[in-house]
Amino acid sequence: MACTTHIFGISVQRHDWHRGFVGTDTDVTTEFDMWGRAIRNEHVVCHTRPICKVCGAVGEPVECICDKSKADSCAFRLEGMNAPGGGAV
């Protein structure tokens, strides 16, 4: 089954996308509260890329960001890191 159809001479693409895991980074920043105290924040950035289940086309990269505590329990991230080739970018 092809993802590209031709309607009245116009090519229309309809892909069945799923998120493919590329890698992850940890971003540590220091912010200051209203009293000038330094607050250290850790965020995790996951790099994903949509991949078509039918034809294998690859879309534009997508990033999601969350707190480290949430990332440590994220099923998508943990599955991607444990897969062969997963890990840090």
C-alpha positions in Angstrom: 0.0 0.0 0.0 1.4 3.3 -1.0 1.1 6.5 1.0 0.9 8.7 -2.1 -2.3 8.9 -4.1 -3.0 11.0 -7.2 -6.3 12.9 -7.4 -7.0 15.0 -10.4 -3.3 15.3 -11.2 -2.3 16.3 -7.6 -0.2 14.1 -5.4 -1.6 13.7 -1.9 0.4 12.0 0.9 -1.3 10.3 3.8 1.2 8.7 6.2 0.5 6.6 9.2 3.1 8.2 11.6 4.5 6.8 14.8 7.2 8.4 17.0 10.6 7.0 16.6 13.1 7.6 19.5 16.4 9.3 18.4 18.0 10.2 21.8 17.8 12.3 24.9 19.7 15.1 26.6 19.7 16.5 30.1 19.6 20.3 30.4 20.7 21.9 33.7 19.8 25.5 34.2 20.1 27.9 37.1 17.3 30.4 37.7 16.9 33.0 40.4 13.8 33.5 42.5 12.5 36.9 43.5 15.0 37.1 46.5 18.0 36.3 44.3 18.5 32.8 45.5 19.8 30.4 42.8 17.5 27.5 42.0 19.0 24.6 39.9 16.5 23.0 37.4 17.0 19.8 35.5 15.0 19.2 32.3 15.2 16.3 29.9 14.9 16.8 26.2 13.8 13.8 24.1 14.5 13.9 20.4 12.0 12.0 18.3 11.3 11.6 14.6 8.0 10.6 13.0 8.3 7.4 10.9 5.6 6.1 8.6 4.5 2.6 9.5 3.6 1.8 5.9 6.3 3.2 3.6 9.1 4.1 6.1 9.2 7.9 5.3 10.9 10.0 7.9 9.4 13.3 9.0 10.8 16.4 10.6 12.4 16.0 14.0 10.3 16.8 17.1 11.5 17.5 20.6 9.7 17.2 23.9 10.9 18.6 27.2 9.9 17.7 30.8 11.2 17.7 34.3 13.7 15.1 35.3 11.4 13.4 37.7 8.7 12.9 35.0 11.3 11.8 32.4 12.6 9.1 34.8 9.1 7.4 34.7 8.3 8.2 31.0 7.5 4.8 29.3 8.4 6.1 25.8 11.8 7.4 26.9 12.7 4.3 28.9 11.7 2.0 26.1 13.7 4.1 23.6 16.8 4.1 25.8 16.7 0.4 26.4 16.3 -0.3 22.7 19.4 -1.1 20.6 21.0 2.2 19.5 19.0 4.3 22.0 20.6 6.7 24.4 22.1 10.1 24.5 22.5 12.3 21.4 
